């Protein structure tokens, strides 16, 4: 895929078509315009197996599993303390870092745990589709990046100007 290609200029055609009897000027006299880039996004090296967006989606999926577990725990705590205790014991033995692995292991623990796993999967799906504020995520991400960049640049300028004043 050719992204920023200035090597293949395309000739600009005149605004008015010449009559058939009139010949176009030789190629060396034509105006040249460069073919616009078909790829408007940055190339990100090191993501051969998945795009950065796919990696972010996987992290969000794992986060949604974590949120679903918290929601199910809160529900169980009030109406089924025994299931709450069982799920808490399972969480203490198994990591929530990989949401799919966590649910897969929970399903195979026992028939009772299988029901808890199915409930977590239902809540994870419902939360990601209906309750998660996707627009707010984008706004917060933009704001956090801008604020962080500003803070880091300001700190650097303060550090470097402070060193120069001491000399």
ROMI-415930 format. One record per residue: x, y, z of N, C-alpha, C in turn. Coordinates in pm, whole numbers, plus 32768, in hexadecimal, padded with zeros to 4 digits. Atoms other than C-alpha are relative to their C-alpha. Example, Ala and Ser with C-alpha at 12.3 -4.5 7.8 and 13.67 -1.06 7.14 Angstrom:
// ROMI-415930
80597F89800084CE7E3E830C805A807880007FAE7F897FFA85577F9682CA7FB3806D8049
//
This chain:
// ROMI-415930
80557F8A80008000800080008059807C80007FB07F888012808C814A7F947FBA8072804980437F9C7FAE8045825B80918024808E7FD77FDA7F76801F8106839C805D805780007F837FB5800F807C8169837D7EF37FFF80817FB17FF07F8C805681ED84AE7E4080487FD77F7F7FB1802F807182A383D77D437FAD7FF17F80805380178075817C83A37C597FA580777FE680567F8D801B810084F97BED7F9F7FE07F9080618012806C7FC885007B197FEC80867FBB800E7F8180477F9886047A0A7F78803E801C807E7FB77FEE7E90870D7A417FC380147F7680437FEA80807D918717792C7FCE808E7FFE80317F7680097D2A886C78AC7F6D80088029808B7FEF7FD87BE388FB792C7FA27FF27F898050800D80797B5E891777CC80417F987FA67FC8806680587B8687F576E68028803F7F7B7FD77FCB80827C49884A75B07FAE7FBE7F928046803C80727BA28812746580547F8D7FCC7FBA807580327BFE86D473B4807280257FA07F967FD9805D7CCD879472BB8078803880497F927FC57FB17D9C883573CD80477F91804C7FB280647FBB7EB2875F745480298034808B7FD07FDB7F7A7F16875C75C3809380257FF77F717FDF8001806487FF760E80527F87802C7FAD80717FD58187871576437FFD7FF18098800B801F7F728194866F77988056805C80567FA87FAE7FAD82B18748780F7FC48089801F803D7F7E7FE981D4887E77FB7F817FF98054807C800C7FB280AB87F778BA801B801D80937FF77FEF7F6F806888557A227FF97F7780428004807F7FB980A2873E7B157FC080158089803480047F777FDA86F57C4B80227F7780377FDA807E7FC3802F85E97D3E7F857FB5802E806F80567FDA7F4B84C77D817FEB800C809780177FF57F717EA584F87ED280167F7A80457FE580787FB37F0184027FDB7F7E7FB5801B807680527FE37E0C82E47FFF7FFC7FDD80947FF680257F737E8182A381618014807F80527FF87F867FB37E3E83BF825380327FE8808F7FDB801F7F767EA9830A839280937FDE800B7F7480207FE57FFB82D5843080167F697FFC7FD8808C7FF980AC818C840380397FE7808B7FD080207F7980E580EB855680497F7A7FF87FB4807D800881FF7FEB854F7FF17FAE807F800080587F8B82077EC086357F797FC580228083803A7FE8809A7E5A86187FDD7F9F7F8F8012805B807180C07D41851C7F847FAA80108070805D7FEC7FBC7C5D85B97F7B80478010807E7FB77FEE7EB97D6B8602801D80967FFC7FF27F6F80027E807EDE85D97FFD8036808E800C7FC47F7B7E9D7FCC87007F7080038030808E7FFF7FDA7D227FE686F97FD27F768030802380887FD67D037E6A871280397FE3808B7FC480127F7A7DF17E6A883C7FAF804C806980507FB17FA37D277F8088E17F797FBD8018808180457FF27BE47EBF889E800E7F87805C7FE980747FA87C767D8A8945800F802E80917FF27FCB7F777CDC7E5A8A747F79802E803680867FD77FD57B7E7EEF8A817FAA7F868021804D807B7FE57AE77D928A6D80267FC780897FD580307F7D7BB97D268B967FCE805C806F80347FA17F9E7B537E638C4D7F6B7FEC8015809080187FF379E37E1D8C037FE67F818051800E80787FAD7A117CC38C9C8013802580937FE77FD27F787AA27D678DD47F86804A803780767FB47FD5797A7E588DE57F8A7FA38016806F805F7FF278827D3B8DAE800D7FAF80807FEA804B7F84791F7C768ECB7FDB8056807880227FA57F9179007DA68FB07F688010800D80927FF17FFE77917DD28F4D7FBE7F828037803A807F7FD2773F7C618F81801C7FEC80947FE1800C7F7177F47C6390D07FA48058805580597FA57FB577287D9091427F737FC880058086803C800175E77CE190D97FF97F88805E800080797FAD76477B9A9183800B801E80947FEA7FDE7F7376B27C4292C57F7C80198048807E7FDF7FBE754F7CB893097F9A7F8E7FFE80698066800474807B8C929D80307F6F80017FCC80897FFC75657A589292808D7FFF803A7F7C7FF87FC076807A6E939180587F857FE97FB2807A801776EA79059354804780057F787FC47FF380867724793E91DE806880707FFF7FA07F927FF577D17A86923480847FCC80387F8880377FC078C479CC9315804C7FA47F9F7FC0805B8060790678C1920C8049804E7F927FC17FB0806A794D79C79101807A804A80367F8C7FBC7FC47A337A8891EC80757FA080127F9680647FF27AF579499235803F7FE07F797FCD801B80867B12790390C1805980737FD07FB27F8A802A7B8F7A6690808087800280477F8280017FB67C977A3E918E80647F9B7FC67FA98067803A7D1F790B90D7801F80187F6C7FF17FEE80907CFF798A8F6F800880947FDD7FEA7F76802A7D767AC78EC57F90802F7FA380627FC180587C827BB48E1D8043804B7F8C7FB97FB7806A7D8F7C3A8D2F7FD27FD77F758034803080807D107B628C107F707FD58016808E80167FE57B947B738C147FCC7F7E7FC88030807D803D7B587A518B2580357F86804A7FC680707FB67C45796B8BDE7FBC7FF28089804480017F7F7BA279CC8D297F777FBD7FF28087803880127A43797B8CA580067F6C7FD67FEF808B802A7AB978398BFC801D7FA780787FDD804D7F897B5377BF8D417F897FF9806080757FFC7FA87A20782A8E0A7F947FA07FD18066805C8037793877678D21801F7F6E801D7FD7808B7FEE79FE76288D5580147FD980937FEB801A7F717A1876468ED17F947FA28038807080537FD178BF75B68F227F8180327FBC807E7FD0803C775575CA8EA97FD18085803D80287F837FC0771276DE8FA6805580767FCC7FA77F9B8036784277A18F2C7FE0801D7F6D80267FEC808C77CC776D8DC67F9080687FF6806C7F9D7FFD769078308E188034808C801C7FC37F7E7FE3776379498EAC804A80367F857FB67FD68078783D79508D747FA080327F9580627FD48064770D79678C927FC58087802680347F7F7FD276867A838D668067806F7FE57F967F9E801A77D67B3A8D4B800580217F6B7FFE7FE8809077D17B0D8BCF7F8980557FD480777FAF8020766E7B998BBB80138091802B7FEC7F787FCD76C77CC58C92806B80487FB07F947FC4805078087D028BCE7FCA80327F7A803A7FDA808177497D098A877FA08077800F80617F937FEC76317DE68B0D8046808280237FB87F867FD877237EDA8BAE804780407F897FB57FC8807177F97F008A767FA4803A7F95805B7FD2806976CB7F2F89927FA48071802C80657FA07FD675E07FFF8A67802F806880657FDF7FA77F907688809A8B958083804C7FF17F7F7FBD800E77EC80F08B317FF0807B7FA8800D7F828048780782588ABC807680127FA17F947FFE806378D7823B897F8029808D7FDB7FDE7F75802278C183AD892980528041806E7FB67FCA7F8E793884088A84808E7FCA80047F7A803C80067A5E83178A5E8059804E7F9F7FB17FB780647AD283CA89248025808C80327FE67F797FCC7AB0852389C280687FFC806F7FA2800B7F927B6784B58AFC808C7FDB7FD07F7D802880347C7D840D8A37804780777FBF7FC47F8A803E7CB785478965802E806480697FE07F9F7F997CB086268A9780787FD280537F9280327FAF7D9885478B60808580077FB57F847FF9804F7E9885348A46802E80917FF47FDC7F72800C7E8E86AD8A108034803780857FD57FD07F7D7EA786F78B8680887FC880267F80803F7FE07FC386008BB28071803C7FAD7F997FC480568083868A8A888023808D802E7FE97F777FD1805887EE8B068050800080827FBB80087F7F80C787908C6680927FD67FED7F778030801681F986D08BEA8056806B7FBC7FB47F968044826487EA8AFF801C807380607FEE7F937FA0822F88F08C10806C7FDA80667F9C802D7F9F82F988238D0B808C80017FC37F7F80018042841187F88C0F8037808E7FEF7FD57F758012841D896B8BC1802B803B80867FDB7FCD7F7B842289BE8D3580867FC6802D7F8280407FD9853A88C48D728076803B7FB27F8F7FD080538612893A8C518018809480147FE77F717FEA85DC8AAB8C8D80398017808C7FC97FF67F79862B8A798DFE80967FE27FFF7F7280238009877889D28DA6804F80707FBF7FB97F96804587D78AEC8CB9800F807B80597FF87F8C7FA7878B8BF58DC1806C7FEF806B7F9A801B7F9988788B4C8EBA808C80187FCA7F797FF5803A89A28B628DC98032808B7FFB
//
